Amino acid sequence: YVYQGEELGLPEVLDLPDEVLTDPIFRRTGSRKHVRDGCRVPLPWSGHASPFGFSGEAAGAKPWLPQPEWFAEHATDRALADTRSFWHLYRDGLQLRRTLPQLGEGPLRWLDTPPQVLAITRGDGLVCAVNFGTEPVPAPAPGTPLLASGPCPDGVLPAATAAWWTADCPTP
């Protein structure tokens, strides 16, 4: 599943003032622990200022939670125009998922990797890897990735990058 705003790379709003919080947990306890309002702020569709296309200007309706100004950089109209955006990554990943039988049912196997990298293989040679580190590492599979969250040259998994390859993976 894709949760509200993930496809835009939209982070949770962590600095909502107490007076606008509507989550029942906050209303009952007064505690911000486990409050969900920060991930319920209306999505930014377009424009440079709130309501970011969420409600029509003529309607005069304000969103139920305030949208921060920095939402402008995550607005859908910008994501659609930028081929390197999260929106395009998610779209490409969902399209690719439909064509890869390895992403159906079946076992997966963890691959040996450096400590900052997680990598699995699934089915007939699909490799998925994420480098959480700050330095590039050797790619866990040969070739050019089918999908990557950033530039990913052959043989390298850059820092802060996730990628999918199809490859002949050694069996354990």
Secondary structure as UniProt FT lines:
FT   TURN            4..5
FT   HELIX           6..8
FT   HELIX           18..20
FT   HELIX           24..29
FT   TURN            33..34
FT   HELIX           37..39
FT   TURN            50..53
FT   HELIX           57..59
FT   HELIX           69..74
FT   HELIX           76..81
FT   TURN            83..84
FT   HELIX           86..99
FT   HELIX           101..103
FT   STRAND          108..110
FT   TURN            115..116
FT   STRAND          117..122
FT   TURN            123..125
FT   STRAND          126..131
FT   STRAND          137..138
FT   STRAND          147..148
FT   TURN            154..155
FT   STRAND          156..157
FT   TURN            159..160
FT   STRAND          161..166
//
